[in-house]
Amino acid sequence: MDKKIIFICQEMNFTTNAMLKTLENDGFIVARLTPDVEKLSKVQDLYHVILYADGPASYDETFLKFLQTSLSQENPIKLYVIGTDNDMFKIFSVLERNASTFIFKRPVNARELIAAINNNQTEVPLKRILVVDDDSTMLRAIKTWLNGKYTVFMANSGMNAISFLAQNSVDLILLDYEMPVVSGLQVFQMLKSEEHTKNIPVIFLTAKDDRETVLKVLEAKPEMYLLKNMPPVKLVKSIDDFFEEREHPKVESEE
């Protein structure tokens, strides 16, 4: 597979620098360009092009029409567009989406992008998980345990989680039951009251396993609860099993 990538963005920042570094560490040869027709037209042997939408130049009609021409050639490039819903609306009002165009909503994990490039598919296999906990050490630990299998986002408070979910979608929320200011239970109730978040499955995280706490957790009717002090391997397996059961529910045989 061709390992050459053209990475197009207006300005480099922490996120784009980290993404480029991950791509290079995975063996890709990455050249960074600004959204400029003249510069892009001088590049030979185009195959993978990543368009990171980060400003008006990303939506420039002349630039996008040039990309469209490249997509229509006999040996079409693979175009990976990264941006918000608003970015996508502006870009695809000019650019015609086809089988060589792949979309990723920001924020995107570089491992997701690499998986899509390697597999040449539109659907990224990694599930997206939001971990909500006021304990930064616990947040980092869970992210480390789940990274590679899942795309993990972190929020250190209930309100930060609500703000994140207003702009982003996830497949599962791991929610600390006991948090200051806004408790996990209150966050859970807010999520279930909003149309765009009510169907996101929630698993509570709790440090206590006494009967009273467990009963309170279960009263809210989350998907399940996990103990924070359980072995990392067991926690990860519980999440694996959760997704497996949702995708391949067991059918009870009739006697």
C-alpha positions as CSV (number, residue, x, y, z in Angstrom):
1,M,0.0,0.0,0.0
2,D,1.2,3.5,-0.8
3,K,2.5,5.2,2.4
4,K,2.6,8.8,1.0
5,I,0.2,11.3,2.5
6,I,-0.4,14.9,1.8
7,F,-1.7,16.6,4.9
8,I,-3.6,19.9,4.2
9,C,-4.3,22.4,6.9
10,Q,-4.0,26.2,7.3
11,E,-2.1,26.3,10.6
12,M,-0.3,23.7,12.6
13,N,-1.3,23.3,16.3
14,F,-0.9,20.8,19.1
15,T,-3.6,18.5,17.6
16,T,-2.3,18.5,14.0
17,N,1.3,18.1,15.1
18,A,0.4,15.1,17.2
19,M,-1.6,13.6,14.3
20,L,1.3,14.0,11.9
21,K,3.7,12.5,14.4
22,T,1.5,9.4,14.8
23,L,1.2,9.0,11.1
24,E,5.0,9.2,10.7
25,N,5.6,6.8,13.5
26,D,3.3,4.3,11.7
27,G,5.5,4.4,8.6
28,F,3.7,7.0,6.5
29,I,5.7,9.7,4.6
30,V,3.8,12.9,5.3
31,A,4.1,16.2,3.5
32,R,2.2,19.2,4.9
33,L,0.6,21.8,2.6
34,T,-1.7,24.8,3.0
35,P,-4.9,24.8,1.0
36,D,-3.3,26.2,-2.1
37,V,-4.0,25.0,-5.7
38,E,-0.6,26.0,-7.0
39,K,1.3,24.1,-4.4
40,L,-0.9,21.0,-4.6
41,S,-0.7,20.9,-8.4
42,K,3.1,20.5,-8.1
43,V,2.8,17.3,-6.1
44,Q,3.2,14.1,-8.1
45,D,1.9,10.7,-7.3
46,L,-1.0,11.7,-5.2
47,Y,-2.7,8.9,-3.3
48,H,-3.8,9.8,0.2
49,V,-4.8,13.4,0.9
50,I,-6.0,14.5,4.4
51,L,-7.9,17.7,4.4
52,Y,-8.0,19.1,8.0
53,A,-10.7,21.8,7.9
54,D,-9.5,24.6,10.1
55,G,-10.6,27.8,8.4
56,P,-12.0,29.6,5.4
57,A,-9.2,28.5,3.0
58,S,-10.4,24.9,3.6
59,Y,-13.7,25.9,1.9
60,D,-12.3,27.9,-1.0
61,E,-14.3,27.0,-4.0
62,T,-11.3,27.0,-6.4
63,F,-9.3,24.8,-4.2
64,L,-12.2,22.3,-3.7
65,K,-12.9,22.2,-7.4
66,F,-9.2,21.3,-8.0
67,L,-9.6,18.4,-5.5
68,Q,-12.7,17.3,-7.3
69,T,-10.8,17.1,-10.5
70,S,-8.2,14.9,-8.8
71,L,-10.9,12.7,-7.4
72,S,-12.3,12.2,-10.9
73,Q,-9.0,11.0,-12.5
74,E,-8.5,7.4,-13.7
75,N,-6.3,6.7,-10.7
76,P,-8.2,8.7,-8.0
77,I,-6.7,9.9,-4.8
78,K,-8.2,8.9,-1.5
79,L,-9.4,12.0,0.3
80,Y,-9.9,12.0,4.1
81,V,-11.8,15.0,5.3
82,I,-11.6,15.9,9.0
83,G,-13.9,18.6,10.5
84,T,-17.1,19.6,12.2
85,D,-20.6,19.2,10.9
86,N,-20.5,22.8,9.7
87,D,-17.2,22.2,8.0
88,M,-18.6,19.2,6.1
89,F,-21.7,21.2,5.0
90,K,-19.5,23.9,3.5
91,I,-17.0,21.5,1.9
92,F,-19.5,19.2,0.4
93,S,-21.6,22.0,-1.0
94,V,-18.8,22.3,-3.6
95,L,-17.0,18.9,-3.4
96,E,-18.9,15.8,-4.7
97,R,-18.6,13.0,-2.3
98,N,-17.8,9.6,-3.9
99,A,-16.2,6.2,-3.1
100,S,-12.8,7.8,-2.7
101,T,-13.9,10.3,-0.1
102,F,-13.9,9.5,3.6
103,I,-15.3,11.6,6.4
104,F,-14.2,12.0,10.1
105,K,-15.8,14.2,12.6
106,R,-13.5,16.3,14.8
107,P,-12.0,15.4,17.3
108,V,-10.6,12.3,15.6
109,N,-8.1,9.9,17.1
110,A,-5.1,9.4,14.7
111,R,-5.4,5.7,15.2
112,E,-8.9,5.8,13.7
113,L,-7.5,7.6,10.7
114,I,-4.7,5.1,10.3
115,A,-7.1,2.2,10.6
116,A,-9.3,3.7,7.8
117,I,-6.3,4.3,5.6
118,N,-4.9,0.8,6.1
119,N,-8.3,-0.9,5.6
120,N,-9.5,1.6,2.9
121,Q,-13.0,1.8,4.4
122,T,-15.5,4.5,5.3
123,E,-16.6,3.0,8.6
124,V,-13.9,3.3,11.3
125,P,-14.0,0.1,13.4
126,L,-13.1,1.7,16.7
127,K,-15.9,2.5,19.1
128,R,-15.9,5.9,20.7
129,I,-16.0,6.1,24.5
130,L,-16.3,9.2,26.7
131,V,-14.9,8.7,30.2
132,V,-16.2,11.2,32.8
133,D,-14.4,11.4,36.2
134,D,-13.1,14.2,38.4
135,D,-10.1,12.1,39.2
136,S,-7.4,13.0,36.6
137,T,-5.3,9.9,37.6
138,M,-8.3,7.6,37.0
139,L,-9.1,9.3,33.7
140,R,-5.6,8.8,32.4
141,A,-5.5,5.2,33.6
142,I,-8.7,4.2,31.9
143,K,-7.6,5.9,28.7
144,T,-4.4,4.0,28.8
145,W,-6.2,0.7,29.3
146,L,-8.7,1.3,26.5
147,N,-6.5,2.9,23.9
148,G,-5.9,0.8,20.8
149,K,-9.2,-1.0,21.1
150,Y,-11.3,2.1,21.4
151,T,-11.2,5.8,20.7
152,V,-11.3,7.4,24.2
153,F,-12.3,11.0,25.1
154,M,-12.1,12.4,28.6
155,A,-14.1,14.9,30.6
156,N,-13.1,15.9,34.2
157,S,-16.6,17.1,35.2
158,G,-20.2,16.4,34.4
159,M,-20.7,19.8,32.8
160,N,-17.6,19.3,30.6
161,A,-19.1,16.0,29.5
162,I,-22.4,17.7,28.6
163,S,-20.6,20.4,26.6
164,F,-18.6,17.8,24.8
165,L,-21.6,15.7,23.9
166,A,-23.4,18.8,22.5
167,Q,-20.8,18.8,19.6
168,N,-19.7,15.1,19.5
169,S,-21.2,11.6,19.4
170,V,-20.0,8.6,21.3
171,D,-21.0,4.9,21.5
172,L,-20.6,4.6,25.3
173,I,-20.2,6.8,28.4
174,L,-18.2,5.6,31.4
175,L,-19.6,7.9,34.1
176,D,-18.2,8.3,37.7
177,Y,-21.1,8.0,40.0
178,E,-19.6,10.2,42.8
179,M,-18.4,13.6,41.6
180,P,-18.5,17.0,43.3
181,V,-20.7,19.9,42.2
182,V,-22.7,17.8,39.7
183,S,-23.0,14.1,40.6
184,G,-22.9,11.2,38.2
185,L,-26.5,10.6,38.9
186,Q,-27.4,14.2,38.0
187,V,-25.4,14.0,34.8
188,F,-27.1,10.7,33.9
189,Q,-30.5,12.3,34.4
190,M,-29.6,15.2,32.2
191,L,-28.3,12.9,29.5
192,K,-31.6,10.9,29.5
193,S,-33.7,14.1,29.3
194,E,-32.0,15.3,26.1
195,E,-33.1,13.9,22.7
196,H,-29.6,13.7,21.2
197,T,-28.0,11.9,24.2
198,K,-30.9,9.8,25.7
199,N,-30.0,6.7,23.7
200,I,-26.2,6.7,24.5
201,P,-25.5,3.8,26.8
202,V,-24.1,4.7,30.2
203,I,-22.0,2.5,32.5
204,F,-21.4,3.9,36.0
205,L,-18.0,3.8,37.6
206,T,-18.0,3.5,41.4
207,A,-15.4,3.1,44.1
208,K,-17.8,1.5,46.5
209,D,-19.3,-1.9,46.4
210,D,-21.4,-1.8,49.6
211,R,-25.1,-2.9,49.2
212,E,-26.5,0.6,49.7
213,T,-24.3,2.2,47.1
214,V,-24.9,-0.6,44.6
215,L,-28.7,-0.3,45.0
216,K,-28.6,3.4,44.5
217,V,-26.5,2.9,41.3
218,L,-28.9,0.3,40.0
219,E,-32.0,2.4,40.7
220,A,-30.9,4.8,37.9
221,K,-31.0,1.8,35.5
222,P,-27.6,2.3,33.7
223,E,-26.4,-0.4,31.3
224,M,-24.3,-1.8,34.2
225,Y,-21.8,-0.6,36.8
226,L,-18.1,-1.3,37.1
227,L,-15.9,-1.0,40.2
228,K,-12.9,1.3,39.9
229,N,-10.7,-1.0,41.8
230,M,-11.3,-4.0,39.6
231,P,-8.3,-5.3,37.6
232,P,-7.8,-3.4,34.4
233,V,-8.0,-6.6,32.3
234,K,-11.4,-7.3,33.8
235,L,-12.7,-3.8,33.3
236,V,-11.6,-3.9,29.6
237,K,-13.2,-7.3,29.1
238,S,-16.5,-6.0,30.7
239,I,-16.6,-3.3,28.1
240,D,-15.6,-5.7,25.3
241,D,-18.4,-8.0,26.4
242,F,-20.9,-5.1,26.5
243,F,-20.3,-4.2,22.9
244,E,-20.3,-7.8,21.8
245,E,-23.6,-8.4,23.4
246,R,-25.1,-5.3,21.8
247,E,-23.9,-6.3,18.4
248,H,-24.6,-10.0,18.7
249,P,-27.4,-10.4,21.3
250,K,-27.9,-13.9,22.6
251,V,-31.1,-15.6,21.6
252,E,-32.6,-17.9,24.2
253,S,-33.6,-21.2,22.7
254,E,-37.2,-22.3,23.3
255,E,-37.6,-25.6,25.2
